[in-house]
Amino acid sequence: MSLTAREKVRVAHRLDELGIDLIEAGFPASNPKELELFGLLAQERFEHAQIVAFGMTRRRGVAAQDDENLRILAECFAPVCTLVGKTWDLHLEKVVKVGREENLAMIEESVAFLVGCGKRVIYDAEHFFDAWRANEEYALECLRAAARGGAERVVLCDTNGSSLPHQVGTAVGEVVAALGRDVAVGIHCHNDLECGVANTLAAVLNGATQVQGTMNGIGERTGNANLVSIIGNLQFKLGYDVLPGDRIEKLTATAHFVDELLNLAPDPNQPFVGRNAFAHKGGLHVAGVRADASTFEHMEPELVGNERQLIVSELAGRHTVSEKAAAAGLEIDDATAQRVIDRVKELEADGYQFEAADGSFELLLRKELGGHEPLFVLESWRTIVDQNAQGHVECEATIKIWVGGERYVRSAEGNGPVNALDAALRSVVAEFHPHLRDIELTDYKVRLLDQHHGTGATTRVLVQSTDGRRTWGTIGVAQNVIAASWQALVESFEYAEAPREPAPAADADGDPATTGRRA
């Protein structure tokens, strides 16, 4: 994954707004991009966070003041420096080929040099837990060397991600007891055993007072400890006030921002901030949440900026349908709600899935209520895909539709058949609904529903669209992938054009009041 220097600055500001204390920005001169980044960061102002520069202890046989990399750290604007050093004697023998006493000197002298230059220094004890299991006494000596040099904190790193929570908790407790008040202890975990968050919490419970992690757990191999989950657990489950004021409400937005900037779809199943973190599908669950949300939720989703999702599916009940209707500003009675449920069951048996197609479900509601007005009446559509001998592909689509009693024929080219259909359709509907020109397709997913039929399988297409304010999903299912795409595309425009009014208030029984709007 790669971000430009300016994109990294944007991330830094979002982390600052969230309330993160220290943002490690890398080594100032490791490559041209890092050099540019530190030049940009030096000109920025942050309300809360401090920028941290990262580097290594001095080279073997070189005095700290003569080590070029340490001098770069000393001269950079960052007020805090993190130094990583060797702690595991296996690495001394196999990697850096340095004696144990020389390694202790490298740690102490490097820290002392930067402290003498006015920097706050954090020492990252690389591979600490492997080192602790191999030789507790020497691992502890490495931490004491950093403390003698003036490090304000030593961070115990599970660099290989090889440890389990009970091992981390025991080791941290013993280190905190051994160091006493000389230096504070931090924790840095990787997620190779799917224990990054659990190991971090175990460390905090045993005396660690600083946590290192990454947004959404992004990191090498299987990732680092997920800072998002760590923050949620520390604040709401262990009672630590880790983020000031009401900033923790920005947790979901910040997590999604980082994913989007990396061109990743946010994980819907991510704890605390995922779309499904507070989603309810089964009728029993939905009924319980309506009666008392704590029956099926461990906390209020709004506390982290998330929201409750009542998912419509073959397991949905009338309450779910009623709440979805109310959110769309529609009034619906029990008989109609039951018809909607029956229709959903029929469609899902055919391969439809409304969890990610909220736009299509609202249109289904409107159709069952009898007031849905389609944008047009289709006569036909056609696509042509042509590839020449040189491999160049051209796509053209022609649509024939009726709007207001008049027949319209439009053709358009595109980089694919769906894109061409989209262009042809827009050229007509935008004449009557100009704002539909601003609808942007942001995601397009295709899935085969009966793979044993190969290329002849029934296809489900999910389209995600936005008008800049709202984002919605629509769905199409057909044996032909273009036909399924056309259906999802048309419903995207119809959802965008559907009239909306504020949702009706609920009465004492939780049912929509009769003042709601019927489609």
Buried (B, 14 or more C-beta within 10 A) or exposed (E): EEBEBEEBBBBBBBBBBBBBBBBBBBBBBEEEEBBBBBEBBEEEEBEBBBBBBBBBBBBEEEEBEEBEBBBBBBEBEBEBBBBBBBBBBEBBEEEBEBEBEEBBBBBBBBBBBBBEBEBBBBBBBBBBBBBBBBBBEBBBBBBBBBBBBBBBBBBBBBBBBBBBBEBBBEBBBBBBEEBEEEBBBBBBBBBBBEBBBBBBBBBBBBBBEBBBBBBBBBBEEEBBBBBBBBBBBBBBEEEBEBBEEEBBBBBBBBBBBBBEBBEEEBBBEBBBBBBBBBBBBBBEBBBBBBEEBEEBBBBEBEBBBBEBBBBBBBBBBBBBBBBBBBBBBBBBBEEBBEBBBEBBEEBBEEBBBBBBBBBBBBBBBBBBBEEBEBBBEEEEBBBEEEEEEEEEEEBBBBBBBEBEEEEBEBBBEBEBBBBBBBBBBBBBBBEEBEEBEEBEBEEBBEBBBEEEEEEEBBBBBBBBBBBEEEBBBBBBBBEEBBBBBBBBBBBBBBBBBBEEEEBBEBEEEEBBEEEBBBB
